[in-house]
Amino acid sequence: MIFVPVARDGSMFTPDLQLNGSYRIGAKGAEENHEDFSMALSRLNVMAVLRWRRPNDNRIWGIVSGVAWQRIEKK
């Protein structure tokens, strides 16, 4: 089991959120790219405001902010 951040819209930061082979986290203009999910999750854990990119219903990748943590099964 792992804890992952959850955005207000219910989306979670999960291992399937790679964009062109990396996870994009952080505020717009100060984003970090990480190829490894565990490293990206560790970096999110120390950010004052957790932010990551995820696709919306139209498959457009946008930044969301975490508001809670959820325990999920690690796949």
Secondary structure, DSSP 8 states (H G I E B T S, - for coil): -EEEEEETTS-B--TT--BTTBEEESSTTS-EEES-HHHHHHHHHT-SS-EEEEE-TTS-EEEEEEEEEEEE---
